[in-house]
């Protein structure tokens, strides 16, 4: 698996609008994209910091994964996402190495990326996301 960089850091928040204002004030940059992701039951907001993005995530469903995360752990870092060249191949590689996959196949995520998650039970307690931009071919 070839990773090129940290694609983004996902942060679970209770109130997206308040958090956007907070992060714009802290980071000194504007939010450049707000997006609804219905199948993940979230609304997201993105900030670009160099090559890495910050993704704020607000649950749209009290039983959704982000809402459950906040109930268990409170607001804060939810996951770290790494950019990979070929997501399907990367999933096969990490599974062969014994890591537990949440997503056995790539699925559509925010900003047109193909994504898949690795289970934190097999990654030292950290939820990891692998992302591939299908529009960038090498």
N, C-alpha and C positions, 0 to 999 in steps of 0.2 A: 504494500500500500504506500502510495506517495502522498504525503500531506504537504501543502505549500505554505499554509499559514493558519492562524486562528481566524476563522471566518467571522464568528461573533461570540459574544457572551450574552446568554439569555438571563434576564432578571425578572422574577415574578413580582408584580405590583398589584395592589388593591385597586388603585384609581389611576388609570392611564393618563388622563388629562393633568392631574396634579403632578404625577411623576415626570411627564414631559417638561413641565415648567421647572421642576427641580433640577433635572439633568441639563436642561438648556442653561440654567443659571450656574451650575457647578462646572460644566464642561466648556461653556462659552461657545458652543456650536448649536445650530438649530436642528431640530428633528427634520429629517428629509422625507420620511415616508410613514404613513399610518395605514395599516392594512388589516382587514378582517380575514381570519383563517377559519372558516366554518367547521371543517372536519376536525380541527384541533380545539375548537370551542374557545378561541382567543381572539383578541384584537392586539396588534403589535404596533410599536413605534420604533423607528431606527435612527441611530446617530452614527456618523462615520468619524472614526478617530484613526487617522493614518490608514493602514491596510485593514484594520479590524473594526467591526461594528459592535455597537451595544444595541441589544434588542430588549425593549421593555414589553412585558406580556401581561395583559389583563384578562382574566377569565370572563367568558360570556355565559357561563353555566356554573351554578353552585356545585355541581357534581363533576365538573371537568377536571382534567389533570392539574392545571395550574391552581385552581381553587383548592383542590385537595392538598397540593404542595403547601400553599399558604396556611391552611388550617393546621398542618403538621409542623411546619418549620418557620412560618412567618414569611414576610417579604424578604427577598434577597436573591443571591445567585442561584439559578435554577439549573443551568447547563452550560457547557463549553462546546462550541461547534468548530470542527476542523474542516478546512477545504481539502477535498480529494479530487484526483483526476478522473477516476472511474469508480463510481459508487458501487455498482453491482459487483465488480471485482473486489473492491475493498471489503464489502460485507462478507464475501466468501473467505477472504484471507483472515479476517478477525474471528469469524466463526470457527475456522479450522484451527486457530490458535487457542480455542476454548472459551472465547468470550460469548456471553449470552446476548442475543439480539432481541430488541423489542420489535424492530421492523426487519423482517426477513427479505423484503424487497423495497427498493426506493419508492418514495411517494412524494407528491407535490407539497412543497412548503412555501413559506413567504418568499417574496421577491423572485418567484419563478425557479427557485432552486429545487433540485431533487434532494431529499433528505432521508435519513434513517438514524434511529437511536440505538445505543448500546445500553444494556441494563446496568444500573449502578451496582447491583449485587456482584457483578463480575469485573468492575472497573474501580475498585477501591472506594466505593460509595459516591462516585461522581457520575452524574448523568452526562454521557458524551453523545454528541450528534455529529454525524458525518454529512457534509454537504457537497453537492456537485452542481456546477452551473452548466447546464446542457448547451448553452449558447457559446461556450468557450471550448473549442476543440484544439488540441495540440497536434 
